Amino acid sequence: MKRNHTIMQFFEWHVEPDGMHWKRLAERAPELKAIGIDAVWVPPVTKAITTEDTGYGVYDLYDLGEFDQKGSVRTKYGTKEELIKAIATCQENGILVYVDLVMNHKAGADETERFEVVEVDPNNRTEDISEPFEIEGWTKFTFPGRGNTYSPFKWNWEHFNGTDYDNRKGRSGIFRIHAENKQWAENVDDEFGNYDYLMFANIDYSHPDVRREMLEWGKWLVDTLQCGGYRLDAIKHINHDFVREFATAMKKKRGEDFYIVGEFWKNELEACRDFLNTVDYKIDLFDVSLHYKLFEASHAGSSFDLTTIFHDTLVGSHPLNAVTFVDNHDSQPGEALESWIEDWFKPSAYALILLRKDGYPVVFYGDYYGIGGEHPIEGKKEALDPLLCARYNKAYGDQQDYFDHPNTIGWVRMGVPEIERSGCAVIISNGDDGEKNMNVGAHRAGEVWVDLTGNREEQITIGEDGSAVFTVNGGSVSVWAQPDEDVQPGNEIQPGDLICGHADDRDAWTEEQL
């Protein structure tokens, strides 16, 4: 039987720009496999405007750290050779690699050009606030360091429909390019009237040469890297019809198992549903609605009704298309979409995405290893390892919810015969110490269960009917399950009894994933 699948987002905004990140990934691949990670989402692999840039200020899509451009050969994360080696090492360890693609805009042009624009209201991009006038914009990309290697395509103003800087007057604004057949894409998010434009030089997907080039690049990239999937950045700003066309082409190229997940950052569930319909369910979406529920719960404390935590979430309505997460590089402190889940609630939030049957969960690098920068945050590896262990070894089988109290909720996973000692009971409190009578199956009668998180020290013996009263500390989570070795009632539990081992399944699991 295949084990539960888990992604790690293998970066945070302040990863050291030392060119060593691809090497770090290769070195940590065995460790990631050991904790149950079987896919990693890596940051943009393409050359950005500087080696300090996280990768979203994308310059040359065909430069993966191979050409001397923008001040270096390597990217922030390393060289092309190191990247390919890291992906191969992950695959050897049974870990798929999902590459982050930035297809909305381009930055760091090589030359300026003069062309006509109309300035628009930044709060309503459908409203012109000027007559047409000429600017000098950074829109010409010649890639002098790469030349025509891999692609002869050169970008100019005709391939964009907007930009944000007039170099002639040294003035910023949102400028829609004024020319025949130049408008904002209609099939995009309607925030600010029309949210086609996000930043830098905005790619115009109504241009047939642009669509052709981007499709060819997507195919080239997957052939070059042999990766297992793509994460599509900022897709609410990209013509949704092109997103569908791109996803269809990639799956045709690599097979239906090629995985694609999109960042469609909308809190409104109905908008997510409409997008999935538009793209014919060719891709999955991050569950932004659930993230904001977790954010609200962490800040509201005991006043938040935990029984509503999955209401109006993507995982609640479209469980097969929901990629669940707690935090990411955009929501971390100081970043564009800051909405950081408070520390006290973070283990509970991870239990809610890791230990339930629905959703494809992501563990954030910043939560696991820590966040750098001027205001560093320590990682929570010690708190997350038991939850990852429980996901890998325990969280299987039918699920029964006990969402019957606003401050104390629980659920049980009944386990499966194919995985020895599987099954667990999870209980979460956002108020005082709590308890809940839950049934884990009459066949469990007499078993001694312990809290894998270590938050509760007592042992619980399952009753004759399969029920037991499971306990939790206030503002905390407990995951009750059989330890790896039998524990007799009343015996002292040693730390080693609570460690989940993966070694026995490693070889078979690797073979299945490859």
C-alpha positions as CSV (number, residue, x, y, z in Angstrom):
1,M,0.0,0.0,0.0
2,K,1.3,3.5,-0.9
3,R,1.9,5.8,2.0
4,N,0.5,9.3,2.4
5,H,1.9,11.9,0.0
6,T,3.4,15.1,1.5
7,I,5.1,18.1,-0.2
8,M,7.7,20.4,1.4
9,Q,8.1,23.9,0.0
10,F,11.9,23.9,0.0
11,F,12.6,27.6,0.5
12,E,11.5,30.7,2.3
13,W,12.0,34.3,1.3
14,H,15.2,34.9,3.1
15,V,17.2,31.7,2.1
16,E,20.8,32.8,2.0
17,P,21.8,34.0,-1.5
18,D,25.0,32.0,-1.3
19,G,24.4,29.8,-4.4
20,M,24.3,26.7,-2.1
21,H,20.6,25.9,-2.0
22,W,20.6,23.3,-4.7
23,K,23.4,21.6,-2.8
24,R,21.4,21.8,0.4
25,L,18.5,20.1,-1.3
26,A,20.7,17.2,-2.5
27,E,22.2,16.8,0.9
28,R,18.9,16.8,2.7
29,A,17.0,14.5,0.3
30,P,17.6,11.4,2.5
31,E,16.5,13.3,5.6
32,L,13.3,14.5,3.8
33,K,12.5,11.0,2.7
34,A,13.0,9.7,6.2
35,I,10.4,12.1,7.6
36,G,7.8,11.2,4.9
37,I,8.3,13.9,2.3
38,D,7.9,12.5,-1.2
39,A,7.7,15.8,-3.2
40,V,9.5,19.2,-2.9
41,W,8.4,22.5,-4.4
42,V,11.5,24.4,-5.3
43,P,11.8,28.1,-6.0
44,P,12.0,29.6,-9.5
45,V,15.0,28.1,-11.2
46,T,15.4,30.7,-13.9
47,K,17.8,33.7,-13.9
48,A,16.4,36.7,-12.1
49,I,17.5,40.4,-12.1
50,T,20.1,39.7,-9.3
51,T,21.5,36.8,-7.3
52,E,19.7,38.4,-4.3
53,D,16.3,38.0,-6.0
54,T,14.1,35.1,-4.8
55,G,13.4,34.3,-8.4
56,Y,10.1,36.1,-9.0
57,G,11.8,39.1,-10.7
58,V,12.5,36.7,-13.7
59,Y,14.8,37.8,-16.5
60,D,15.7,34.9,-18.7
61,L,13.6,31.7,-18.7
62,Y,16.2,29.7,-20.5
63,D,19.1,30.5,-18.1
64,L,19.0,28.1,-15.3
65,G,22.4,29.2,-13.9
66,E,24.4,28.5,-17.0
67,F,25.2,31.9,-18.6
68,D,27.0,35.0,-17.3
69,Q,24.1,37.4,-17.1
70,K,22.9,39.9,-14.5
71,G,26.2,39.8,-12.8
72,S,26.7,36.0,-12.4
73,V,26.5,32.6,-13.9
74,R,24.6,31.1,-11.0
75,T,21.2,32.1,-9.7
76,K,20.5,32.8,-6.0
77,Y,20.3,29.0,-5.5
78,G,23.2,27.7,-7.6
79,T,24.2,26.6,-11.1
80,K,22.3,24.6,-13.6
81,E,24.5,21.6,-13.1
82,E,23.9,21.7,-9.3
83,L,20.1,22.0,-10.0
84,I,20.0,19.0,-12.3
85,K,22.1,17.0,-9.8
86,A,19.8,17.9,-6.9
87,I,16.7,16.8,-8.8
88,A,18.3,13.5,-9.7
89,T,19.3,13.0,-6.1
90,C,15.7,13.7,-5.0
91,Q,14.4,11.2,-7.5
92,E,16.9,8.6,-6.3
93,N,15.4,9.0,-2.9
94,G,11.8,8.7,-4.1
95,I,11.1,12.4,-4.0
96,L,9.3,14.2,-6.9
97,V,10.4,17.8,-7.7
98,Y,7.8,20.5,-8.6
99,V,9.4,23.6,-10.2
100,D,8.0,27.1,-9.6
101,L,7.2,28.9,-12.9
102,V,6.9,32.6,-13.2
103,M,5.0,33.4,-16.4
104,N,3.1,36.6,-15.6
105,H,5.9,39.1,-16.2
106,K,9.6,39.8,-17.1
107,A,12.1,42.0,-15.4
108,G,15.5,43.5,-15.9
109,A,15.3,44.2,-19.6
110,D,18.5,44.8,-21.5
111,E,17.4,47.9,-23.4
112,T,14.7,50.5,-23.4
113,E,12.2,51.2,-26.2
114,R,9.9,54.0,-27.0
115,F,6.2,53.3,-27.4
116,E,2.8,54.8,-26.6
117,V,0.9,54.0,-23.4
118,V,-2.1,55.2,-21.5
119,E,-1.9,55.6,-17.8
120,V,-4.6,53.8,-15.8
121,D,-6.0,54.3,-12.3
122,P,-4.1,51.8,-10.1
123,N,-7.3,51.1,-8.2
124,N,-9.4,50.6,-11.3
125,R,-7.3,49.5,-14.2
126,T,-10.2,49.7,-16.6
127,E,-10.3,53.5,-16.2
128,D,-7.8,55.6,-18.3
129,I,-6.5,58.7,-16.5
130,S,-4.5,60.1,-19.4
131,E,-4.5,60.5,-23.2
132,P,-2.0,58.3,-25.1
133,F,1.6,59.5,-24.7
134,E,5.1,58.1,-25.4
135,I,7.3,56.6,-22.7
136,E,10.7,55.0,-22.7
137,G,10.1,51.6,-21.2
138,W,12.4,48.6,-20.2
139,T,10.9,46.1,-22.5
140,K,13.7,44.9,-24.8
141,F,15.2,41.5,-23.9
142,T,18.2,40.4,-26.0
143,F,20.0,38.1,-23.6
144,P,23.5,39.0,-24.6
145,G,25.0,36.4,-22.3
146,R,23.0,33.5,-23.8
147,G,22.5,34.6,-27.4
148,N,20.3,32.2,-29.3
149,T,21.1,29.1,-27.3
150,Y,18.0,27.1,-26.7
151,S,15.8,29.8,-28.2
152,P,16.3,32.7,-30.7
153,F,13.2,34.5,-29.4
154,K,13.8,38.1,-28.3
155,W,11.2,40.1,-26.4
156,N,10.2,43.6,-27.2
157,W,7.3,46.0,-26.3
158,E,4.9,44.2,-28.7
159,H,5.0,41.1,-26.5
160,F,3.8,43.0,-23.4
161,N,0.6,44.9,-22.7
162,G,1.7,47.0,-19.7
163,T,4.6,48.2,-17.7
164,D,5.2,50.4,-14.6
165,Y,8.1,52.8,-15.3
166,D,8.9,55.6,-17.7
167,N,12.6,55.8,-17.9
168,R,12.5,59.1,-19.8
169,K,10.8,61.0,-17.0
170,G,11.9,58.7,-14.2
171,R,8.2,58.2,-13.2
172,S,6.3,55.1,-12.0
173,G,2.7,54.2,-12.7
174,I,0.6,51.6,-14.3
175,F,0.9,52.1,-18.1
176,R,-1.2,50.1,-20.5
177,I,0.5,49.9,-23.9
178,H,-1.5,51.7,-26.5
179,A,-1.4,49.9,-29.9
180,E,-3.6,47.9,-32.1
181,N,-5.0,44.8,-30.3
182,K,-3.5,45.9,-27.0
183,Q,-5.8,45.6,-24.0
184,W,-5.7,43.9,-20.6
185,A,-6.7,40.3,-20.8
186,E,-10.3,39.8,-20.0
187,N,-10.2,36.3,-18.5
188,V,-8.4,37.3,-15.3
189,D,-9.3,38.2,-11.8
190,D,-11.5,41.3,-11.5
191,E,-9.9,42.9,-8.5
192,F,-9.0,46.5,-9.3
193,G,-11.4,46.3,-12.2
194,N,-9.0,44.0,-14.0
195,Y,-6.0,42.4,-12.4
196,D,-4.1,41.4,-15.5
197,Y,-1.3,43.7,-14.6
198,L,0.8,42.8,-11.5
199,M,4.3,44.1,-11.9
200,F,7.3,44.8,-14.2
201,A,6.7,44.2,-18.0
202,N,3.4,42.3,-18.2
203,I,3.3,39.4,-20.7
204,D,0.6,39.7,-23.3
205,Y,-0.9,36.2,-23.9
206,S,-3.1,37.5,-26.7
207,H,0.0,37.6,-28.9
208,P,0.4,34.3,-30.8
209,D,4.2,34.4,-30.8
210,V,4.2,34.8,-27.0
211,R,1.8,31.8,-26.5
212,R,3.9,29.7,-28.8
213,E,7.2,30.6,-27.1
214,M,5.9,30.0,-23.6
215,L,4.5,26.6,-24.5
216,E,7.8,25.6,-26.2
217,W,9.7,26.8,-23.1
218,G,7.5,24.8,-20.8
219,K,8.2,21.7,-22.8
220,W,12.0,22.5,-23.0
221,L,12.2,23.0,-19.2
222,V,10.6,19.7,-18.2
223,D,12.8,17.8,-20.7
224,T,15.9,19.6,-19.4
225,L,15.1,19.0,-15.7
226,Q,13.1,15.8,-15.8
227,C,11.0,17.2,-13.0
228,G,7.8,15.7,-11.8
229,G,5.6,18.8,-11.9
230,Y,5.1,22.6,-12.0
231,R,3.9,25.2,-9.5
232,L,2.4,28.1,-11.5
233,D,2.9,31.5,-9.9
234,A,0.3,34.3,-9.8
235,I,-2.2,32.6,-12.2
236,K,-5.1,34.9,-11.3
237,H,-3.3,37.5,-13.3
238,I,-2.7,35.3,-16.4
239,N,-5.4,34.7,-19.0
240,H,-7.1,31.6,-17.6
241,D,-7.6,30.2,-21.1
242,F,-3.8,30.2,-21.5
243,V,-3.3,28.5,-18.2
244,R,-5.6,25.7,-19.4
245,E,-3.7,25.5,-22.7
246,F,-0.4,25.4,-20.9
247,A,-1.5,22.7,-18.5
248,T,-3.0,20.6,-21.3
249,A,0.2,20.9,-23.4
250,M,2.5,19.9,-20.4
251,K,0.4,16.8,-19.6
252,K,0.3,15.8,-23.3
253,K,4.1,16.1,-23.3
254,R,4.8,14.3,-20.0
255,G,1.7,12.3,-19.3
256,E,-1.3,12.8,-17.1
257,D,0.7,12.0,-14.0
258,F,2.7,15.2,-14.5
259,Y,1.5,17.3,-11.6
260,I,0.5,21.0,-11.7
261,V,-0.6,23.2,-8.9
262,G,-1.5,26.8,-9.2
263,E,-1.2,29.8,-6.9
264,F,-4.7,31.4,-7.3
265,W,-4.6,33.7,-4.3
266,K,-8.2,34.3,-3.6
267,N,-10.0,33.9,-0.3
268,E,-13.4,33.6,-2.0
269,L,-14.2,29.9,-2.6
270,E,-16.6,30.6,-5.5
271,A,-13.8,32.3,-7.5
272,C,-11.6,29.1,-7.0
273,R,-14.5,26.9,-8.1
274,D,-15.0,29.0,-11.3
275,F,-11.3,28.9,-12.1
276,L,-11.2,25.1,-11.7
277,N,-14.1,24.9,-14.1
278,T,-12.4,27.2,-16.6
279,V,-9.2,25.2,-16.7
280,D,-11.1,21.9,-16.8
281,Y,-9.6,20.7,-13.6
282,K,-6.2,20.3,-15.3
283,I,-4.5,21.7,-12.2
284,D,-4.9,21.8,-8.5
285,L,-5.0,24.9,-6.4
286,F,-3.6,26.0,-3.0
287,D,-6.3,26.2,-0.4
288,V,-6.0,29.9,0.3
289,S,-9.4,29.9,2.0
290,L,-8.2,27.4,4.6
291,H,-5.0,29.3,5.2
292,Y,-7.0,32.4,6.1
293,K,-9.3,30.3,8.4
294,L,-6.1,29.0,10.2
295,F,-4.8,32.6,10.4
296,E,-8.1,33.8,11.9
297,A,-8.2,30.9,14.3
298,S,-4.6,31.6,15.5
299,H,-5.4,35.3,16.2
300,A,-8.9,34.9,17.6
301,G,-8.0,32.2,20.2
302,S,-10.9,30.6,22.1
303,S,-13.4,33.0,20.5
304,F,-13.0,31.0,17.2
305,D,-15.4,28.2,16.7
306,L,-13.2,25.3,15.7
307,T,-16.2,23.3,14.3
308,T,-16.3,25.8,11.4
309,I,-12.6,25.5,10.5
310,F,-13.3,23.7,7.2
311,H,-16.4,25.7,6.2
312,D,-16.1,27.5,2.9
313,T,-12.6,26.0,2.1
314,L,-11.4,24.3,-1.0
315,V,-10.5,21.1,0.8
316,G,-14.1,21.1,2.1
317,S,-15.7,21.4,-1.3
318,H,-13.1,20.1,-3.8
319,P,-10.9,17.7,-1.7
320,L,-9.3,16.2,-4.8
321,N,-8.1,19.6,-6.1
322,A,-7.0,21.2,-2.8
323,V,-3.3,21.6,-1.9
324,T,-3.4,22.6,1.8
325,F,-0.8,24.7,3.6
326,V,-0.3,26.6,6.8
327,D,2.1,29.3,5.7
328,N,4.4,30.0,2.8
329,H,7.0,32.5,1.5
330,D,4.4,35.1,0.7
331,S,2.5,34.9,4.0
332,Q,5.6,35.0,6.2
333,P,6.3,38.2,8.2
334,G,7.2,41.2,6.2
335,E,6.2,39.8,2.8
336,A,3.5,40.9,0.3
337,L,0.6,38.7,1.7
338,E,1.7,38.6,5.3
339,S,-0.8,36.5,7.3
340,W,1.4,34.5,9.6
341,I,-0.2,31.8,11.8
342,E,0.6,32.4,15.4
343,D,3.2,30.0,17.0
344,W,0.8,28.6,19.6
345,F,-1.6,27.4,17.0
346,K,0.9,26.2,14.3
347,P,1.1,22.6,15.5
348,S,-2.7,22.4,15.6
349,A,-2.8,23.9,12.1
350,Y,-0.4,21.3,10.8
351,A,-2.4,18.5,12.4
352,L,-5.4,19.8,10.5
353,I,-3.7,19.5,7.1
354,L,-1.4,16.4,7.8
355,L,-3.6,14.0,9.6
356,R,-6.9,14.1,7.7
357,K,-7.9,12.1,4.7
358,D,-8.5,15.1,2.3
359,G,-6.0,17.5,0.7
360,Y,-2.4,17.3,-0.5
361,P,-0.5,19.0,2.3
362,V,2.6,21.2,2.1
363,V,5.1,21.7,4.9
364,F,6.8,25.1,4.7
365,Y,10.6,25.3,4.8
366,G,10.4,28.3,7.1
367,D,8.3,26.5,9.6
368,Y,10.5,23.4,9.6
369,Y,14.0,24.8,9.3
370,G,13.4,28.4,10.3
371,I,13.3,31.9,8.6
372,G,16.4,34.1,8.1
373,G,16.7,37.8,7.4
374,E,16.8,40.7,9.8
375,H,14.1,39.2,12.0
376,P,14.9,35.4,12.1
377,I,12.3,32.9,13.3
378,E,13.4,29.5,14.7
379,G,12.2,26.4,13.0
380,K,9.6,24.1,14.5
381,K,11.2,20.8,13.5
382,E,10.8,19.3,17.0
383,A,7.1,20.0,17.0
384,L,6.5,19.0,13.3
385,D,8.4,15.7,13.3
386,P,5.8,13.8,15.4
387,L,3.0,15.1,13.1
388,L,4.9,14.0,10.0
389,C,5.6,10.7,11.7
390,A,1.9,10.2,12.4
391,R,1.0,11.1,8.8
392,Y,3.4,8.5,7.4
393,N,2.6,5.7,9.9
394,K,-0.8,6.3,11.5
395,A,-3.2,8.6,9.5
396,Y,-4.9,6.0,7.3
397,G,-8.3,4.4,7.0
398,D,-11.8,5.7,7.5
399,Q,-12.2,9.1,9.3
400,Q,-14.8,9.9,11.9
401,D,-15.2,13.5,13.0
402,Y,-16.0,14.7,16.5
403,F,-16.6,18.4,15.7
404,D,-19.1,18.9,18.5
405,H,-17.6,21.6,20.7
406,P,-16.4,25.1,19.6
407,N,-13.2,24.9,21.5
408,T,-12.3,21.2,21.4
409,I,-12.6,19.1,18.2
410,G,-11.3,15.7,17.4
411,W,-11.3,13.0,14.8
412,V,-10.1,9.4,14.5
413,R,-8.5,7.5,11.6
414,M,-9.4,3.8,11.9
415,G,-6.2,2.5,10.3
416,V,-5.7,-0.2,7.6
417,P,-4.5,-3.8,7.9
418,E,-1.8,-3.2,5.4
419,I,0.1,-0.8,7.7
420,E,0.8,-2.3,11.1
421,R,-0.3,-0.2,14.1
422,S,-1.9,2.4,11.9
423,G,-4.8,4.5,13.1
424,C,-4.8,7.5,15.4
425,A,-7.1,9.8,17.4
426,V,-6.4,13.6,17.1
427,I,-7.7,16.2,19.5
428,I,-7.3,20.0,19.3
429,S,-8.1,22.7,21.8
430,N,-8.1,26.4,21.4
431,G,-9.3,27.1,24.9
432,D,-8.8,25.2,28.2
433,D,-7.7,21.6,28.8
434,G,-10.1,19.4,27.0
435,E,-11.2,15.8,26.5
436,K,-13.3,13.8,24.1
437,N,-14.8,10.4,24.1
438,M,-14.0,8.9,20.7
439,N,-14.3,5.4,19.3
440,V,-11.3,3.9,17.4
441,G,-12.9,0.4,16.9
442,A,-13.7,-2.6,19.1
443,H,-10.8,-4.5,17.7
444,R,-8.5,-2.0,19.5
445,A,-9.9,-3.1,22.9
446,G,-7.1,-3.3,25.5
447,E,-4.5,-1.5,23.4
448,V,-2.4,1.1,25.2
449,W,-2.1,4.4,23.3
450,V,0.2,7.3,23.9
451,D,0.4,10.9,22.7
452,L,3.0,11.0,19.9
453,T,3.5,14.7,20.3
454,G,4.7,14.2,23.9
455,N,2.3,17.0,25.1
456,R,0.5,14.5,27.3
457,E,2.4,12.0,29.4
458,E,-0.3,9.6,30.4
459,Q,-1.2,6.4,28.7
460,I,-4.8,5.6,27.5
461,T,-6.1,2.1,27.4
462,I,-8.8,1.5,24.8
463,G,-12.1,0.2,26.3
464,E,-13.9,-3.0,25.4
465,D,-16.2,-1.2,22.9
466,G,-13.2,0.6,21.2
467,S,-13.9,3.9,23.0
468,A,-11.6,6.0,25.2
469,V,-11.5,9.4,26.6
470,F,-8.7,11.3,24.9
471,T,-7.2,14.4,26.5
472,V,-5.5,17.5,25.2
473,N,-3.8,20.5,26.9
474,G,-5.4,23.9,26.5
475,G,-4.3,25.7,23.3
476,S,-2.6,22.5,22.0
477,V,-2.9,19.3,20.0
478,S,-2.4,15.7,20.9
479,V,-2.1,12.7,18.6
480,W,-3.0,9.4,20.3
481,A,-1.8,6.2,18.7
482,Q,-0.1,2.9,19.4
483,P,3.7,3.4,19.8
484,D,6.1,1.5,17.7
485,E,6.5,-1.1,20.4
486,D,3.9,-2.5,22.9
487,V,3.7,-0.6,26.1
488,Q,2.1,-2.3,29.1
489,P,-0.4,-0.3,31.2
490,G,1.4,1.5,34.0
491,N,4.9,1.1,32.5
492,E,7.1,4.2,32.1
493,I,7.3,5.3,28.4
494,Q,10.8,5.9,27.1
495,P,11.4,8.6,24.5
496,G,12.3,5.9,22.0
497,D,8.9,4.4,22.2
498,L,7.4,7.5,20.6
499,I,9.7,7.6,17.6
500,C,8.1,6.5,14.3
501,G,10.4,4.5,12.1
502,H,10.3,4.4,8.3
503,A,13.2,2.2,7.5
504,D,11.2,-1.0,6.9
505,D,9.2,0.6,4.1
506,R,11.8,2.8,2.5
507,D,12.9,0.6,-0.4
508,A,9.4,-0.4,-1.5
509,W,8.2,3.2,-1.2
510,T,11.0,4.5,-3.2
511,E,10.3,2.0,-6.0
512,E,6.6,3.0,-6.0
513,Q,7.3,6.7,-6.2
514,L,9.8,6.3,-9.0
